[in-house]
């Protein structure tokens, strides 16, 4: 299938997660509820007006910038190795303290805080099936994690996940946890030629799990009074520093790992995480906050994920703070499209990558000719460059290259890896490189 067609298909499918799966009446209702809640958050913050974000349509009069000469409109980035009081971070012990400062900034201003009273999750195996994926016999468990809703029975929350491992294994195996989609009826995602990513993992003797984020927190502002966020808040609106959907999805990944620690087929010391697009954002947030994740594959996460937010290229903070995307973040984040600007942010994406140190992660991007420039592949690359000093302080290797590389080249010798494949908005062509990268750590 033509690469451009595949990209359009995947982008339309991503959009369907919040739009096309609903009727027009339901979409209008979601839009209205998004707007109402968004306006309520603006009132709480004392904001009267927001700057509009650029268009993702390259032919629009207000199209997002795709000219590299206009991209660097910032003088500096927040330094992960300088304390808030101006002192230098000189040791691993210093970093453990500086890390807490960075986490606090992300909690307060970007992704929101985890509530103290999150209910417990009880996992149940709904179904077990032995089958084959390609030529590989597998054992599949269909799992449901029920969230204790005794404090507010009006909201019921369940985490949906499948776990697939090779059949008849003699010892626990590594597992890659994917933030996955629920395909609308009749849809089927296109696969690249050759073995699927699932077959590539099984060929190594590894397993994989697919977590459905929207099963426990909807991907829209209308759902903030429901799901795990709504349950904890007993159906009430969020406070300015409350968690957003990305942090909630990351919380779900942690609960999945809780289950893995009880499953005899899973090596809980060799857990990876993978996500694409908005789920790439969720994957990097999960890895930054969850120390039990050993390695990450972060696919086209863009703004709000691995892209340097201060770069005027592709999607911007104003887009993220709009009524369509604000729910991913803490309400406080809306400030940066109103009275504040992106340069007022105390943090940026390279510090999110740095929070993963010293654990290895792979930053994946597609070709700008196919995927487009919205996700800003160079901005994602630069987050790896600027996070590298933290990895090096901790005795690891950062990104092995500092100059933006040619498309199709593979950089996996450092503990931060980067590859821009020639396809579109997908991780597909980079799976084999990621597996080679992860194998170095899983085989130790």
WOCORCOR-V226926 format. One record per residue. N is the residue number from 0. PHI is phi in whole degrees, -180 to 180 (* if undefined). OMEGA is omega in whole degrees, 0 to 359 (none if undefined). NEAR is the number of other ideal C-beta (glycine too) atoms within 8 Angstrom. Layout:
n = [N N]
phi = [PHI PHI]
omega = [OMEGA OMEGA]
near = [NEAR NEAR]
This chain:
n = [0 1 2 3 4 5 6 7 8 9 10 11 12 13 14 15 16 17 18 19 20 21 22 23 24 25 26 27 28 29 30 31 32 33 34 35 36 37 38 39 40 41 42 43 44 45 46 47 48 49 50 51 52 53 54 55 56 57 58 59 60 61 62 63 64 65 66 67 68 69 70 71 72 73 74 75 76 77 78 79 80 81 82 83 84 85 86 87 88 89 90 91 92 93 94 95 96 97 98 99 100 101 102 103 104 105 106 107 108 109 110 111 112 113 114 115 116 117 118 119 120 121 122 123 124 125 126 127 128 129 130 131 132 133 134 135 136 137 138 139 140 141 142 143 144 145 146 147 148 149 150 151 152 153 154 155 156 157 158 159 160 161 162 163 164 165 166 167 168 169 170 171 172 173 174 175 176 177 178 179 180 181 182 183 184 185 186 187 188 189 190 191 192 193 194 195 196 197 198 199 200 201 202 203 204 205 206 207 208 209 210 211 212 213 214 215 216 217 218 219 220 221 222 223 224 225 226 227 228 229 230 231 232 233 234 235 236 237 238 239 240 241 242 243 244 245 246 247 248 249 250 251 252 253 254 255 256 257 258 259 260 261 262 263 264 265 266 267 268 269 270 271 272 273 274 275 276 277 278 279 280 281 282 283 284 285 286 287 288 289 290 291 292 293 294 295 296 297 298 299 300 301 302 303 304 305 306 307 308 309 310 311 312 313 314 315 316 317 318 319 320 321 322 323 324 325 326 327 328 329 330 331 332 333 334 335 336 337 338 339 340 341 342 343 344 345 346 347 348 349 350 351 352 353 354 355 356 357 358 359 360 361 362 363 364 365 366 367 368 369 370 371 372 373 374 375 376 377 378 379 380 381 382 383 384 385 386 387 388 389 390 391 392 393 394 395 396 397 398 399 400 401 402 403 404 405 406 407 408 409 410 411 412 413 414 415 416 417 418 419 420 421 422 423 424 425 426 427 428 429 430 431 432 433 434 435 436 437 438 439 440 441 442 443]
phi = [* -55 -60 -64 -64 -61 -63 -60 -60 -67 -63 -64 -66 -57 -63 -65 -63 -118 -136 -66 -77 -107 -71 -60 -63 -67 -63 -63 -65 -61 -60 -65 -68 -56 -63 -62 -67 -60 -65 -63 -64 -63 -62 -61 -89 74 -105 -97 -151 -117 -75 -74 -84 -72 -86 -81 -84 -64 -94 -75 -59 -106 -59 -62 -64 -130 -101 -60 -67 -106 -81 -93 -102 -121 -91 -159 -116 -58 -89 -67 -106 -127 -62 -59 -87 96 -75 -85 -86 -118 -149 -62 -65 -60 -61 -61 -82 -64 -57 -64 -64 -66 -60 -61 -65 -65 -62 -75 -108 -121 -95 92 -92 -72 -65 -79 -110 -70 -66 -78 -120 -112 -90 -137 -88 -80 -158 -126 -143 -101 -154 -132 -113 63 -95 -105 -67 -136 -119 -114 -114 -99 -116 -138 -102 -87 -87 -60 -112 -63 -77 -157 -62 -65 -117 -110 -130 -133 -98 -100 -157 -117 -125 -119 -130 -58 -76 58 -84 -101 -151 -60 -121 -63 -135 -101 -94 -102 -76 -116 -99 -101 -71 -59 -56 91 -89 -149 -69 -71 -113 -67 -64 93 -62 -70 -63 -65 -66 -64 -68 -64 -62 -86 85 -96 -113 -151 -129 -121 -98 -102 -60 -73 -72 -123 -157 -63 -94 -165 -66 -62 -90 -71 -90 -127 63 -67 -67 -65 -62 -64 -87 53 78 -96 -65 -76 -85 -57 -109 -67 -64 -102 -63 -61 -68 -67 -62 -64 -58 -62 -64 -64 -70 -62 -66 -54 -66 -55 -67 -104 -98 -67 -86 -110 -86 -69 -86 -127 -110 -113 -131 -143 -161 -123 63 -62 -80 -67 -61 -62 -67 -72 -65 -60 -67 -63 -97 -110 -69 -80 -81 -88 -158 -133 -117 -108 -99 45 -73 60 -64 88 -126 -99 -84 -63 -67 -73 -76 -87 -158 69 -62 -122 -54 -61 -68 -65 -87 -72 -66 -89 -129 -58 -66 -68 -123 -65 -53 -55 -64 -60 -52 -81 -115 -126 -70 -109 -123 -60 -73 -87 -60 -75 -137 -149 -62 -62 -76 -65 -62 -63 -65 -80 -61 -93 -74 -79 -143 -117 -96 -114 -143 -104 -73 -63 -72 -115 -75 93 -105 -58 -82 59 -59 -66 -62 -72 -59 -65 -64 -68 -60 -80 -87 -57 -57 -69 -59 -67 -59 -91 84 -109 -102 -80 -70 -76 -139 -110 -95 -54 -84 -72 -57 90 -86 -113 -123 -129 -82 -85 -87 -112 -110 -146 -152 -107 -84 -94 -94 -103 -82 -160 -91 -37 -69 -101 -61 -63 -68 -63 -62 -61 -66 -66 -59 -59 -91 -69 -88 -73]
omega = [179 184 181 179 179 180 179 180 183 179 177 180 178 178 182 180 179 187 192 179 180 172 179 179 179 178 178 180 178 180 181 179 174 184 180 181 178 178 178 178 178 178 179 182 181 182 180 187 177 173 179 176 178 179 174 177 183 180 182 179 179 183 177 180 173 179 185 181 181 190 186 180 179 182 182 175 174 184 180 183 171 178 178 179 177 178 182 172 187 185 177 178 176 182 180 178 179 179 180 177 181 177 179 179 177 180 187 192 189 190 179 183 169 176 179 189 179 182 180 180 176 183 180 175 181 184 175 182 171 182 178 171 190 180 189 174 184 176 184 173 175 192 174 177 181 178 180 181 182 180 180 187 181 181 180 184 176 179 180 181 169 177 181 178 175 181 174 177 182 179 180 184 172 179 173 180 179 166 191 183 167 182 172 183 179 180 174 181 177 178 175 177 179 183 175 178 178 179 178 177 180 178 177 184 179 174 177 176 177 178 181 185 184 176 182 171 183 181 175 181 179 183 184 176 179 180 183 178 179 179 181 181 180 175 182 180 180 169 186 181 176 180 173 186 180 179 177 177 178 175 179 177 178 179 174 179 173 179 182 181 179 186 185 180 187 172 187 176 181 179 174 178 180 176 181 173 179 177 168 175 180 182 181 176 179 183 180 185 186 184 181 175 187 185 182 171 188 188 172 185 174 183 185 177 185 180 173 184 182 177 177 185 180 183 184 178 181 175 183 183 181 182 179 185 184 185 177 192 170 176 179 182 180 180 189 171 182 181 180 176 180 180 175 179 178 183 172 192 181 178 173 175 181 179 178 184 5 182 186 174 185 178 186 177 174 181 177 178 182 180 186 184 185 184 177 182 180 177 177 177 183 176 175 178 186 173 187 180 178 177 182 176 182 175 178 175 177 176 189 181 180 176 184 189 176 177 177 177 186 182 186 181 175 178 164 181 178 172 174 182 185 180 185 186 185 173 191 185 182 182 183 178 178 180 176 179 183 182 179 183 180 181 180 none]
near = [5 5 11 8 8 13 16 9 10 13 10 9 12 11 9 11 12 7 8 7 6 8 5 6 6 8 10 8 9 12 9 8 11 14 9 8 14 13 8 9 14 12 8 9 12 5 11 5 5 11 7 7 13 12 9 9 6 9 4 7 4 6 12 13 10 9 6 6 4 8 12 5 7 9 2 5 9 9 6 14 10 9 11 4 4 5 6 7 12 4 7 8 6 11 14 8 9 13 9 8 10 13 10 8 12 14 12 10 13 13 11 15 9 8 9 4 6 8 11 5 11 7 11 8 8 6 6 8 7 8 7 7 10 9 4 10 8 13 11 11 11 10 13 11 15 11 13 9 11 5 8 8 6 4 11 5 11 10 16 10 13 10 16 13 12 13 8 5 10 3 5 8 14 11 16 15 16 11 14 8 9 8 8 8 4 4 8 5 9 8 6 8 3 3 7 8 10 10 12 12 12 15 8 8 7 12 15 13 14 9 14 11 13 9 8 14 13 10 11 10 11 11 13 14 10 10 13 13 15 13 15 10 12 8 9 5 10 12 6 10 10 13 13 15 14 14 14 14 15 13 12 14 17 12 11 14 14 10 13 13 8 6 9 4 10 14 10 10 5 11 16 14 16 15 17 11 13 11 14 17 15 15 18 18 15 14 14 11 10 11 4 8 15 11 14 15 18 16 16 16 17 17 14 12 14 15 17 14 12 11 15 9 13 15 14 13 13 12 12 16 15 13 8 6 10 16 13 11 17 18 15 13 13 16 11 13 12 14 4 7 6 10 6 7 14 6 11 12 13 15 14 16 17 12 12 12 13 7 12 14 15 18 16 16 14 17 12 9 4 12 15 10 11 10 18 15 13 11 17 20 15 12 17 16 11 11 18 13 10 13 16 10 11 10 6 11 9 15 14 7 7 5 4 5 10 4 8 8 8 7 12 10 5 13 12 16 16 15 15 13 13 9 14 14 13 14 13 10 9 13 11 7 12 14 11 9 12 15 9 9 10 11 5 4]
